[in-house]
Amino acid sequence: MPALLFLGMLSALFFSTTFLLNRMMSLAHGHWIWSASLRYFFMIAMVALVIVFWEGVPTLKGVLALFKRFWRFWILSGSIGFGGFYALLCYSADFVQGWVVATTWQVTVIASLVVLIAFGKRFAKRIWFFCALILLGVTLVNLASITHFNWNELLKGFLPVLAAAFCYPIGNQLVWEARHQTHSWIPHIDDPLMHNAFHKVLLLSLGSVPFWLVLIVCTTPPPPSISQVANTAAVAFFSGIVATTLFLYARSRAKTSAEIAAVDATQAAEVIFALIGEVLFLGAPVPPLSAFLGIGLVFIGLFFFIVFQKKQN
């Protein structure tokens, strides 16, 4: 369990680059659709190269064959878990600062539990107390960073991130359910290739392509700048490749509902890393003591996840 949480925290560190770079691209007037879609086009190329380098062309062909065999499922899960999730995050970056997006994103801790319950999972009531500690912590960090509110912009930033917080665990859980064959309406994909996190990232990324193409055609955005292309490539590598792979690997190693929820909860650390990043790279002021109190509550909540899980086992 501690190893799973460490991997989750490490993925949160790399995920936090998303909020910083997306905000930078938004301030440079880059269209949010390119910030979102180019990331996954880069990811497809990067992951494919990694698979070929480490496992060879036959493995890549096997992954593509698996996509072709269950293409409806991968388009569904990829459009929700990667497409809807990231399009909404990039859209929100046009209206609110990165720390607001990062903080609001922490409702995914609760969203993950709701999604798991919808799939028939059950949790001890104490888990909700741990979630409350984490959310209280990120709320304190949020409040400590606030100087003024623009309610119109906050609403446009908050609602998309709230929806994204549900899209991501839904997409990931669909993959988990398909592998373990827990519902008759989800295809059983019992293939050894499903044990590799890189393979699942590629399958989900490929599944999101129709979503991006439809979105681009419907919105007809102006061409992206060279800097936006470079920044989306950086996001694709740090957040899309490194972070997503670490997170999916940790989640795939989870054996119980509580362990899955604990891995999902580590993403609360993103707000901490995002705040640090804004101070170091975007010139934001050092937060007050109340922000550090919030950081402490986040880690206390994660610590209790570990202790409680050990008692359960």
Contacts in CASP RR format, 6 or more apart in sequence:
PFRMAT RR
TARGET T0000
AUTHOR 0000-0000-0000
METHOD contacts of the structure
MODEL  1
MPALLFLGMLSALFFSTTFLLNRMMSLAHGHWIWSASLRYFFMIAMVALV
IVFWEGVPTLKGVLALFKRFWRFWILSGSIGFGGFYALLCYSADFVQGWV
VATTWQVTVIASLVVLIAFGKRFAKRIWFFCALILLGVTLVNLASITHFN
WNELLKGFLPVLAAAFCYPIGNQLVWEARHQTHSWIPHIDDPLMHNAFHK
VLLLSLGSVPFWLVLIVCTTPPPPSISQVANTAAVAFFSGIVATTLFLYA
RSRAKTSAEIAAVDATQAAEVIFALIGEVLFLGAPVPPLSAFLGIGLVFI
GLFFFIVFQKKQN
1 259 0 8 1.000
1 262 0 8 1.000
1 306 0 8 1.000
1 309 0 8 1.000
1 310 0 8 1.000
1 313 0 8 1.000
2 306 0 8 1.000
4 250 0 8 1.000
4 253 0 8 1.000
4 254 0 8 1.000
4 259 0 8 1.000
4 262 0 8 1.000
4 263 0 8 1.000
5 250 0 8 1.000
5 262 0 8 1.000
5 263 0 8 1.000
5 266 0 8 1.000
5 302 0 8 1.000
5 305 0 8 1.000
5 306 0 8 1.000
7 246 0 8 1.000
7 247 0 8 1.000
7 249 0 8 1.000
7 250 0 8 1.000
7 263 0 8 1.000
8 246 0 8 1.000
8 247 0 8 1.000
8 250 0 8 1.000
8 263 0 8 1.000
8 266 0 8 1.000
8 267 0 8 1.000
9 266 0 8 1.000
9 269 0 8 1.000
9 302 0 8 1.000
10 246 0 8 1.000
11 242 0 8 1.000
11 243 0 8 1.000
11 244 0 8 1.000
11 246 0 8 1.000
11 247 0 8 1.000
11 250 0 8 1.000
11 266 0 8 1.000
11 267 0 8 1.000
12 243 0 8 1.000
12 266 0 8 1.000
12 267 0 8 1.000
12 268 0 8 1.000
12 269 0 8 1.000
12 270 0 8 1.000
12 273 0 8 1.000
13 243 0 8 1.000
13 269 0 8 1.000
13 273 0 8 1.000
14 238 0 8 1.000
14 239 0 8 1.000
14 240 0 8 1.000
14 242 0 8 1.000
14 243 0 8 1.000
14 246 0 8 1.000
15 239 0 8 1.000
15 243 0 8 1.000
15 247 0 8 1.000
15 267 0 8 1.000
15 270 0 8 1.000
15 273 0 8 1.000
16 102 0 8 1.000
16 270 0 8 1.000
16 271 0 8 1.000
16 273 0 8 1.000
16 274 0 8 1.000
16 277 0 8 1.000
17 234 0 8 1.000
17 235 0 8 1.000
17 238 0 8 1.000
17 239 0 8 1.000
17 243 0 8 1.000
18 89 0 8 1.000
18 235 0 8 1.000
18 239 0 8 1.000
19 93 0 8 1.000
19 98 0 8 1.000
19 99 0 8 1.000
19 101 0 8 1.000
19 102 0 8 1.000
19 105 0 8 1.000
19 270 0 8 1.000
19 274 0 8 1.000
20 98 0 8 1.000
20 274 0 8 1.000
20 277 0 8 1.000
20 278 0 8 1.000
20 281 0 8 1.000
20 282 0 8 1.000
21 231 0 8 1.000
21 232 0 8 1.000
21 234 0 8 1.000
21 235 0 8 1.000
22 32 0 8 1.000
22 35 0 8 1.000
22 89 0 8 1.000
22 90 0 8 1.000
22 93 0 8 1.000
22 98 0 8 1.000
22 101 0 8 1.000
22 235 0 8 1.000
23 93 0 8 1.000
23 97 0 8 1.000
23 98 0 8 1.000
23 101 0 8 1.000
23 282 0 8 1.000
24 231 0 8 1.000
24 282 0 8 1.000
25 35 0 8 1.000
25 93 0 8 1.000
25 227 0 8 1.000
25 228 0 8 1.000
25 231 0 8 1.000
25 232 0 8 1.000
26 32 0 8 1.000
26 35 0 8 1.000
26 93 0 8 1.000
26 94 0 8 1.000
28 225 0 8 1.000
28 227 0 8 1.000
28 228 0 8 1.000
30 224 0 8 1.000
30 225 0 8 1.000
30 228 0 8 1.000
31 221 0 8 1.000
31 222 0 8 1.000
31 224 0 8 1.000
31 228 0 8 1.000
32 87 0 8 1.000
32 90 0 8 1.000
32 91 0 8 1.000
32 93 0 8 1.000
32 94 0 8 1.000
33 87 0 8 1.000
33 90 0 8 1.000
33 215 0 8 1.000
33 216 0 8 1.000
33 219 0 8 1.000
33 221 0 8 1.000
34 221 0 8 1.000
34 224 0 8 1.000
34 228 0 8 1.000
34 229 0 8 1.000
34 232 0 8 1.000
35 90 0 8 1.000
35 93 0 8 1.000
35 228 0 8 1.000
35 231 0 8 1.000
35 232 0 8 1.000
35 235 0 8 1.000
36 83 0 8 1.000
36 86 0 8 1.000
36 87 0 8 1.000
36 89 0 8 1.000
36 90 0 8 1.000
36 91 0 8 1.000
36 212 0 8 1.000
36 215 0 8 1.000
37 87 0 8 1.000
37 212 0 8 1.000
37 215 0 8 1.000
37 216 0 8 1.000
38 224 0 8 1.000
38 228 0 8 1.000
38 229 0 8 1.000
38 232 0 8 1.000
38 233 0 8 1.000
38 236 0 8 1.000
39 86 0 8 1.000
39 232 0 8 1.000
39 235 0 8 1.000
39 236 0 8 1.000
39 239 0 8 1.000
39 240 0 8 1.000
40 82 0 8 1.000
40 83 0 8 1.000
40 86 0 8 1.000
40 205 0 8 1.000
40 208 0 8 1.000
40 209 0 8 1.000
40 212 0 8 1.000
40 236 0 8 1.000
41 209 0 8 1.000
41 212 0 8 1.000
42 232 0 8 1.000
42 233 0 8 1.000
42 236 0 8 1.000
42 237 0 8 1.000
43 201 0 8 1.000
43 202 0 8 1.000
43 205 0 8 1.000
43 236 0 8 1.000
43 240 0 8 1.000
43 241 0 8 1.000
44 202 0 8 1.000
44 205 0 8 1.000
44 206 0 8 1.000
44 209 0 8 1.000
46 236 0 8 1.000
46 237 0 8 1.000
46 241 0 8 1.000
47 198 0 8 1.000
47 201 0 8 1.000
47 202 0 8 1.000
47 205 0 8 1.000
47 241 0 8 1.000
48 60 0 8 1.000
48 202 0 8 1.000
50 198 0 8 1.000
50 241 0 8 1.000
51 59 0 8 1.000
51 60 0 8 1.000
51 63 0 8 1.000
51 198 0 8 1.000
51 199 0 8 1.000
51 202 0 8 1.000
52 59 0 8 1.000
52 60 0 8 1.000
59 193 0 8 1.000
62 193 0 8 1.000
63 193 0 8 1.000
63 199 0 8 1.000
63 202 0 8 1.000
63 203 0 8 1.000
64 206 0 8 1.000
66 189 0 8 1.000
66 191 0 8 1.000
66 193 0 8 1.000
66 194 0 8 1.000
66 199 0 8 1.000
66 203 0 8 1.000
67 74 0 8 1.000
67 202 0 8 1.000
67 203 0 8 1.000
67 206 0 8 1.000
67 207 0 8 1.000
70 178 0 8 1.000
70 187 0 8 1.000
70 189 0 8 1.000
71 207 0 8 1.000
73 174 0 8 1.000
73 178 0 8 1.000
73 186 0 8 1.000
73 187 0 8 1.000
73 189 0 8 1.000
74 203 0 8 1.000
74 204 0 8 1.000
74 206 0 8 1.000
74 207 0 8 1.000
75 207 0 8 1.000
75 210 0 8 1.000
75 211 0 8 1.000
76 174 0 8 1.000
77 171 0 8 1.000
77 174 0 8 1.000
77 175 0 8 1.000
77 178 0 8 1.000
77 204 0 8 1.000
77 207 0 8 1.000
78 171 0 8 1.000
78 204 0 8 1.000
78 205 0 8 1.000
78 207 0 8 1.000
78 208 0 8 1.000
78 211 0 8 1.000
79 207 0 8 1.000
79 208 0 8 1.000
79 210 0 8 1.000
79 211 0 8 1.000
80 167 0 8 1.000
80 170 0 8 1.000
80 171 0 8 1.000
80 174 0 8 1.000
81 167 0 8 1.000
81 168 0 8 1.000
81 170 0 8 1.000
81 171 0 8 1.000
81 172 0 8 1.000
81 174 0 8 1.000
81 204 0 8 1.000
81 208 0 8 1.000
82 171 0 8 1.000
82 204 0 8 1.000
82 205 0 8 1.000
82 207 0 8 1.000
82 208 0 8 1.000
83 167 0 8 1.000
83 208 0 8 1.000
83 211 0 8 1.000
83 212 0 8 1.000
84 163 0 8 1.000
84 164 0 8 1.000
84 167 0 8 1.000
84 211 0 8 1.000
85 164 0 8 1.000
85 167 0 8 1.000
85 168 0 8 1.000
85 171 0 8 1.000
86 164 0 8 1.000
87 211 0 8 1.000
87 215 0 8 1.000
88 160 0 8 1.000
88 161 0 8 1.000
88 163 0 8 1.000
88 164 0 8 1.000
88 167 0 8 1.000
89 101 0 8 1.000
89 105 0 8 1.000
89 160 0 8 1.000
89 161 0 8 1.000
89 164 0 8 1.000
91 157 0 8 1.000
91 160 0 8 1.000
92 101 0 8 1.000
92 104 0 8 1.000
92 156 0 8 1.000
92 157 0 8 1.000
92 158 0 8 1.000
92 160 0 8 1.000
92 161 0 8 1.000
92 164 0 8 1.000
93 101 0 8 1.000
94 156 0 8 1.000
95 153 0 8 1.000
95 154 0 8 1.000
95 156 0 8 1.000
95 157 0 8 1.000
96 153 0 8 1.000
96 154 0 8 1.000
96 156 0 8 1.000
96 157 0 8 1.000
96 158 0 8 1.000
97 278 0 8 1.000
98 274 0 8 1.000
98 278 0 8 1.000
99 141 0 8 1.000
99 142 0 8 1.000
99 145 0 8 1.000
99 271 0 8 1.000
99 274 0 8 1.000
99 275 0 8 1.000
99 278 0 8 1.000
99 284 0 8 1.000
100 142 0 8 1.000
100 154 0 8 1.000
100 157 0 8 1.000
100 158 0 8 1.000
101 157 0 8 1.000
101 161 0 8 1.000
102 270 0 8 1.000
102 271 0 8 1.000
102 274 0 8 1.000
102 275 0 8 1.000
103 138 0 8 1.000
103 139 0 8 1.000
103 141 0 8 1.000
103 142 0 8 1.000
103 145 0 8 1.000
103 271 0 8 1.000
104 157 0 8 1.000
104 158 0 8 1.000
104 161 0 8 1.000
104 162 0 8 1.000
104 165 0 8 1.000
105 161 0 8 1.000
105 164 0 8 1.000
105 165 0 8 1.000
105 267 0 8 1.000
105 270 0 8 1.000
105 271 0 8 1.000
106 134 0 8 1.000
106 135 0 8 1.000
106 138 0 8 1.000
106 165 0 8 1.000
106 267 0 8 1.000
106 268 0 8 1.000
106 270 0 8 1.000
106 271 0 8 1.000
107 135 0 8 1.000
107 161 0 8 1.000
107 162 0 8 1.000
107 165 0 8 1.000
108 165 0 8 1.000
108 166 0 8 1.000
108 168 0 8 1.000
108 169 0 8 1.000
108 264 0 8 1.000
108 267 0 8 1.000
109 131 0 8 1.000
109 134 0 8 1.000
109 135 0 8 1.000
109 264 0 8 1.000
109 265 0 8 1.000
109 267 0 8 1.000
109 268 0 8 1.000
110 131 0 8 1.000
110 135 0 8 1.000
111 165 0 8 1.000
111 166 0 8 1.000
111 168 0 8 1.000
111 169 0 8 1.000
112 169 0 8 1.000
112 260 0 8 1.000
112 261 0 8 1.000
112 264 0 8 1.000
112 265 0 8 1.000
113 123 0 8 1.000
113 127 0 8 1.000
113 128 0 8 1.000
113 131 0 8 1.000
113 261 0 8 1.000
114 166 0 8 1.000
115 166 0 8 1.000
115 169 0 8 1.000
115 170 0 8 1.000
115 173 0 8 1.000
116 123 0 8 1.000
116 169 0 8 1.000
116 173 0 8 1.000
116 257 0 8 1.000
116 260 0 8 1.000
116 261 0 8 1.000
117 123 0 8 1.000
119 173 0 8 1.000
119 177 0 8 1.000
119 182 0 8 1.000
119 183 0 8 1.000
121 257 0 8 1.000
121 260 0 8 1.000
122 257 0 8 1.000
123 257 0 8 1.000
123 258 0 8 1.000
123 261 0 8 1.000
124 258 0 8 1.000
124 308 0 8 1.000
124 312 0 8 1.000
126 308 0 8 1.000
127 258 0 8 1.000
127 261 0 8 1.000
127 305 0 8 1.000
127 308 0 8 1.000
129 304 0 8 1.000
130 265 0 8 1.000
130 301 0 8 1.000
130 302 0 8 1.000
130 304 0 8 1.000
130 305 0 8 1.000
130 308 0 8 1.000
131 265 0 8 1.000
133 297 0 8 1.000
133 298 0 8 1.000
133 300 0 8 1.000
133 301 0 8 1.000
133 304 0 8 1.000
134 265 0 8 1.000
134 268 0 8 1.000
134 297 0 8 1.000
134 298 0 8 1.000
134 301 0 8 1.000
134 302 0 8 1.000
135 268 0 8 1.000
136 294 0 8 1.000
136 297 0 8 1.000
137 293 0 8 1.000
137 294 0 8 1.000
137 295 0 8 1.000
137 296 0 8 1.000
137 297 0 8 1.000
137 298 0 8 1.000
138 268 0 8 1.000
138 271 0 8 1.000
138 294 0 8 1.000
138 298 0 8 1.000
139 294 0 8 1.000
140 290 0 8 1.000
140 291 0 8 1.000
140 293 0 8 1.000
140 294 0 8 1.000
140 297 0 8 1.000
141 271 0 8 1.000
141 272 0 8 1.000
141 275 0 8 1.000
141 287 0 8 1.000
141 291 0 8 1.000
141 294 0 8 1.000
141 295 0 8 1.000
141 298 0 8 1.000
142 271 0 8 1.000
143 290 0 8 1.000
144 287 0 8 1.000
144 288 0 8 1.000
144 290 0 8 1.000
144 291 0 8 1.000
144 294 0 8 1.000
145 275 0 8 1.000
145 284 0 8 1.000
145 287 0 8 1.000
145 291 0 8 1.000
169 264 0 8 1.000
171 204 0 8 1.000
172 248 0 8 1.000
172 251 0 8 1.000
174 186 0 8 1.000
175 194 0 8 1.000
175 200 0 8 1.000
175 204 0 8 1.000
175 248 0 8 1.000
176 251 0 8 1.000
176 252 0 8 1.000
176 260 0 8 1.000
177 183 0 8 1.000
177 186 0 8 1.000
178 186 0 8 1.000
178 187 0 8 1.000
178 188 0 8 1.000
178 189 0 8 1.000
178 194 0 8 1.000
179 189 0 8 1.000
179 190 0 8 1.000
179 194 0 8 1.000
179 252 0 8 1.000
181 188 0 8 1.000
181 190 0 8 1.000
193 199 0 8 1.000
194 200 0 8 1.000
195 252 0 8 1.000
197 244 0 8 1.000
197 245 0 8 1.000
197 246 0 8 1.000
197 248 0 8 1.000
197 249 0 8 1.000
197 252 0 8 1.000
198 245 0 8 1.000
200 248 0 8 1.000
200 252 0 8 1.000
201 240 0 8 1.000
201 241 0 8 1.000
201 244 0 8 1.000
201 245 0 8 1.000
201 248 0 8 1.000
224 232 0 8 1.000
247 263 0 8 1.000
247 267 0 8 1.000
250 263 0 8 1.000
250 266 0 8 1.000
251 260 0 8 1.000
251 263 0 8 1.000
251 264 0 8 1.000
254 260 0 8 1.000
254 262 0 8 1.000
254 263 0 8 1.000
256 309 0 8 1.000
256 312 0 8 1.000
258 305 0 8 1.000
258 308 0 8 1.000
258 309 0 8 1.000
258 312 0 8 1.000
259 309 0 8 1.000
261 305 0 8 1.000
262 302 0 8 1.000
262 305 0 8 1.000
262 306 0 8 1.000
262 309 0 8 1.000
265 301 0 8 1.000
265 302 0 8 1.000
265 305 0 8 1.000
266 302 0 8 1.000
268 298 0 8 1.000
268 302 0 8 1.000
269 298 0 8 1.000
269 299 0 8 1.000
269 302 0 8 1.000
271 298 0 8 1.000
272 295 0 8 1.000
272 298 0 8 1.000
275 284 0 8 1.000
275 287 0 8 1.000
275 291 0 8 1.000
277 284 0 8 1.000
278 284 0 8 1.000
279 285 0 8 1.000
279 286 0 8 1.000
279 287 0 8 1.000
END
